[in-house]
Amino acid sequence: MNIESEEHHKSFLDTLRTWLQSCTRNGKISRNTIAIGIVVLNHLRRASPVQREQVISQGGEVAGARSGLGATLELYGIPKRYLKEVTTRQGHQDGQRLFELFGWGSKFSQISDADRDLIILELIGVLQEQAIAWLNRPNLKIDIDRHHSPVSWINIIIENAKGISGGIVEQQLVGAKLKKRFGGIEIPNHPAHAADRQTDRDGDFAVAHIVYHVTSAPSLGVLQKCAANIRVGLRPVLLVPREHLTKAQVLTQMEGIEKILVIHAIEEFVTQNIMEMAVVEEKDCFTILKEIVDIYNQRLSEVETDLSLRIEIR
């Protein structure tokens, strides 16, 4: 690479760093943004410059950020589970802005095709490092004192997941508890955020006529789903962290279903069955907890992308 190319090389790296800084929100860069950046650079690696209509849909989405995303990520050594598709509008806006910063590829026309390929591969490598670092985050390591009550064990798990789980730990923990409790009944296993897109589902888990809704942050939206269950003859159960019980109860009054809807704190809901199963199976409560955690880890690995949320009891 000659001196002129090296100057362009530094300029391109600076442009990518400027873009990443502009995409940092609350001190973090989302997986959507990292993935969309790789898609954009892959477009520019294949052809530069590009026309806007070639790479941006009429709806403003970057081409290849949905059906082709997994293959593009794997091309650069990132497993598909990092992100199934770019799902946020902000992600696509970030991608369009990256195209614009590189002049839709026109800035690469000043260097040879061979140098362009080397530079773009290096730019992709910067994003690849962030993706791999995210994938390699350690599991949730939970220190449990066996002498404490089972409800405190569940509380510790939920507290350790606060701020990083987005409700995934709570939902998958309830699913694992139901699977352990009702071993002969199939307990559905969906990604924790799938309900946002699949409105035809009655709730997170359905066991006979009982429908469980699990949320880390109760809202009118989930209460309206519970009300819809009631109207068709189902029996909804709302499960929230103990600290949000009061808020959930207020919302039920606003929705007018406070005398019909069953609300439980997740901590007590899981704990009750731990103690019951310990008696029935003639095991100590800690053994039952570990069995539920094993089921949780298995179910999480089957449907979720963030495997750092696997739990390790110490």
C-alpha positions in Angstrom: 0.0 0.0 0.0 1.5 3.3 -1.1 1.7 6.5 1.0 -1.4 8.0 -0.6 -3.3 4.8 0.1 -2.1 4.8 3.7 -3.5 8.3 4.2 -6.9 7.1 2.8 -6.6 4.0 5.1 -6.4 6.3 8.2 -9.2 8.5 6.9 -11.5 5.4 6.5 -10.7 4.2 10.0 -11.4 7.6 11.4 -14.7 7.7 9.5 -15.7 4.3 11.0 -14.8 5.4 14.5 -16.8 8.6 14.1 -19.7 6.6 13.0 -19.4 4.2 15.9 -19.2 7.1 18.3 -22.4 8.6 16.9 -24.1 5.2 17.3 -23.2 4.9 21.0 -26.3 5.3 23.1 -26.3 5.1 26.9 -22.7 4.0 26.6 -23.4 1.0 24.4 -23.5 0.1 20.8 -26.4 -2.2 19.9 -26.0 -5.5 18.1 -28.3 -4.1 15.4 -25.8 -1.3 14.7 -22.8 -3.6 14.6 -24.6 -6.0 12.2 -25.9 -3.3 9.9 -22.3 -1.8 9.7 -21.0 -5.2 8.5 -23.8 -5.4 5.9 -23.0 -1.9 4.6 -19.3 -2.6 4.4 -20.0 -5.9 2.7 -22.0 -4.0 0.0 -19.2 -1.5 -0.5 -16.6 -4.3 -0.7 -18.6 -6.0 -3.5 -19.1 -2.8 -5.4 -18.2 0.9 -5.0 -19.8 3.2 -5.5 -23.4 2.1 -5.2 -26.7 3.8 -6.0 -29.0 4.5 -3.0 -31.9 2.6 -4.6 -29.6 -0.5 -5.0 -29.0 -0.9 -1.3 -31.9 1.0 0.4 -35.5 -0.2 0.1 -38.4 2.2 -0.4 -39.2 1.6 3.3 -35.7 2.8 4.3 -34.2 -0.7 5.1 -30.7 -1.7 4.2 -30.7 -4.6 1.7 -29.5 -7.9 3.2 -30.3 -6.9 6.8 -33.0 -9.5 7.1 -33.0 -12.7 5.0 -29.3 -12.4 4.1 -27.9 -11.2 7.4 -26.9 -14.6 8.8 -24.9 -15.5 5.7 -23.2 -12.2 5.7 -22.2 -12.5 9.4 -20.9 -16.0 8.9 -18.8 -14.8 5.9 -16.8 -12.8 8.5 -16.7 -15.5 11.2 -19.6 -14.3 13.3 -22.2 -17.0 14.1 -25.8 -16.5 13.0 -27.0 -16.5 16.6 -25.3 -13.1 17.1 -28.4 -11.5 15.4 -31.1 -13.1 13.3 -32.1 -9.8 11.6 -31.9 -6.1 12.1 -35.1 -5.3 13.8 -35.0 -1.7 14.8 -35.6 1.3 12.6 -32.6 3.0 14.3 -30.4 0.2 13.0 -31.3 0.9 9.4 -30.9 4.7 9.9 -27.4 4.0 11.3 -26.6 1.9 8.2 -27.8 4.6 5.8 -25.7 7.2 7.6 -22.6 4.9 7.2 -23.3 4.7 3.5 -23.5 8.5 3.4 -20.2 9.0 5.4 -18.4 6.9 2.7 -20.2 8.8 -0.1 -22.1 5.6 -1.0 -18.6 4.2 -1.8 -17.4 7.0 -4.0 -14.5 7.7 -1.5 -13.1 4.3 -2.3 -12.8 5.1 -6.0 -9.6 7.0 -5.2 -7.8 3.8 -4.4 -7.2 0.5 -6.2 -9.7 -2.4 -6.0 -7.1 -4.4 -4.2 -6.4 -1.7 -1.6 -10.2 -1.1 -1.2 -10.7 -4.8 -0.4 -7.9 -4.8 2.2 -9.2 -1.6 3.9 -12.8 -2.7 4.0 -11.8 -6.1 5.4 -9.9 -4.2 8.2 -13.0 -2.0 8.8 -15.2 -5.1 9.1 -12.6 -6.5 11.4 -13.2 -3.6 13.8 -16.9 -4.5 14.0 -16.1 -8.2 14.1 -14.1 -7.7 17.3 -17.0 -6.0 19.0 -19.4 -8.8 17.9 -17.0 -11.5 19.1 -16.5 -9.7 22.4 -20.3 -9.6 22.9 -20.6 -13.3 22.1 -17.8 -14.2 24.6 -19.2 -12.4 27.6 -19.2 -14.6 30.7 -22.3 -16.4 32.0 -24.3 -15.1 34.9 -22.3 -16.4 37.9 -24.6 -16.5 40.9 -23.3 -17.0 44.4 -25.9 -18.9 46.4 -25.9 -19.5 50.1 -27.6 -22.8 50.7 -28.7 -21.7 54.2 -30.7 -18.8 52.8 -34.4 -19.3 51.8 -35.3 -20.4 48.2 -37.1 -17.1 47.7 -33.8 -15.3 48.3 -32.1 -17.5 45.7 -34.6 -16.5 43.0 -34.3 -12.9 44.1 -30.5 -13.0 43.7 -30.9 -14.4 40.2 -33.4 -11.7 39.1 -31.3 -9.0 40.7 -28.2 -10.2 38.9 -30.1 -10.1 35.6 -31.5 -6.6 36.1 -30.4 -4.1 33.5 -28.9 -6.7 31.2 -31.6 -9.3 30.6 -34.5 -7.2 29.1 -36.9 -9.8 30.7 -35.3 -12.8 29.1 -34.1 -14.3 32.4 -37.5 -13.9 34.0 -39.4 -15.5 31.2 -37.0 -18.4 30.7 -36.8 -19.0 34.4 -40.6 -19.3 34.6 -40.6 -21.6 31.6 -38.0 -23.8 33.2 -40.0 -24.0 36.4 -43.1 -25.0 34.5 -41.2 -27.6 32.6 -39.8 -29.1 35.8 -43.2 -28.9 37.5 -45.3 -30.3 34.6 -42.8 -32.8 33.1 -45.4 -34.6 31.1 -46.8 -31.5 29.4 -45.2 -29.7 26.6 -44.2 -26.2 27.7 -43.7 -23.8 24.7 -40.3 -22.2 24.3 -40.2 -19.0 22.4 -37.6 -16.2 22.4 -38.5 -13.8 25.2 -39.2 -10.9 22.8 -41.1 -12.9 20.2 -44.5 -11.9 21.8 -43.8 -8.4 20.6 -44.2 -9.6 17.0 -46.5 -12.6 17.4 -49.7 -11.1 18.6 -51.7 -14.3 17.8 -50.2 -16.0 20.9 -52.4 -16.0 24.0 -49.3 -15.4 26.3 -45.8 -16.6 27.1 -46.9 -20.1 28.3 -50.2 -21.9 28.1 -50.9 -24.9 30.3 -54.5 -26.2 29.6 -56.8 -23.1 30.2 -54.2 -21.2 32.2 -52.1 -18.6 30.4 -48.9 -17.2 32.0 -47.7 -13.7 31.1 -44.1 -13.0 32.3 -42.7 -9.4 32.3 -39.9 -7.6 34.1 -41.8 -4.3 33.7 -45.6 -4.5 33.8 -47.4 -2.2 31.4 -51.0 -1.6 30.1 -50.1 -3.6 27.0 -49.6 -6.8 28.9 -52.7 -6.1 31.1 -54.8 -5.7 27.9 -53.5 -9.1 26.7 -54.7 -10.5 30.1 -58.1 -8.9 29.6 -58.3 -10.4 26.1 -57.6 -13.9 27.7 -60.4 -13.4 30.1 -62.9 -12.4 27.4 -62.4 -15.8 25.6 -62.7 -17.9 28.8 -59.0 -18.3 29.6 -57.4 -17.9 33.0 -54.4 -15.5 32.8 -51.7 -15.3 35.4 -49.4 -12.3 35.4 -45.9 -12.8 36.8 -43.7 -9.9 37.7 -40.7 -9.3 39.9 -41.7 -8.7 43.5 -40.7 -5.0 43.4 -43.3 -4.4 40.6 -46.2 -6.1 42.3 -47.8 -2.8 43.4 -47.5 -1.3 40.0 -49.1 -4.4 38.4 -52.0 -4.2 40.9 -52.6 -0.6 40.1 -52.7 -1.4 36.4 -55.2 -4.2 36.9 -57.5 -1.6 38.5 -57.1 0.7 35.5 -58.0 -2.2 33.2 -60.9 -3.2 35.5 -59.8 -6.8 36.0 -58.4 -6.6 39.6 -60.9 -9.2 40.9 -60.3 -11.6 38.0 -56.6 -11.6 37.2 -54.2 -13.6 39.3 -50.9 -11.8 40.0 -47.8 -13.4 41.5 -44.3 -12.3 42.2 -41.9 -14.4 40.2 -39.8 -15.0 43.3 -42.6 -16.6 45.2 -44.1 -18.4 42.2 -40.9 -20.3 41.5 -40.1 -20.8 45.2 -43.4 -22.4 46.0 -42.8 -25.2 43.5 -39.2 -25.7 44.5 -40.3 -26.5 48.0 -43.2 -28.7 46.8 -41.1 -30.6 44.4 -38.4 -31.1 47.1 -41.0 -32.9 49.2 -42.5 -35.0 46.4 -39.1 -36.0 45.0 -37.5 -36.4 48.4 -34.7 -34.0 47.5 -33.3 -30.9 49.1 -34.4 -27.5 47.8 -31.0 -26.6 46.4 -30.9 -29.7 44.2 -34.3 -28.7 42.8 -33.0 -25.2 42.1 -30.0 -26.6 40.2 -32.3 -28.9 38.2 -34.5 -25.9 37.2 -31.4 -23.9 36.3 -30.2 -26.8 34.1 -33.5 -26.7 32.3 -33.3 -23.0 32.0 -29.9 -23.1 30.4 -31.0 -25.7 27.9 -34.2 -23.8 27.0 -32.3 -20.5 26.7 -29.7 -22.1 24.4 -32.5 -23.4 22.1 -34.2 -20.1 21.3 -32.2 -17.1 22.6 -29.2 -15.4 21.0 -27.7 -14.0 24.2 -26.1 -17.0 25.7 -24.3 -15.0 28.3 -27.6 -15.1 30.2 -26.9 -18.8 31.0 -26.8 -19.2 34.7 -23.9 -20.7 36.6 -24.7 -21.5 40.3 -21.7 -21.3 42.6 
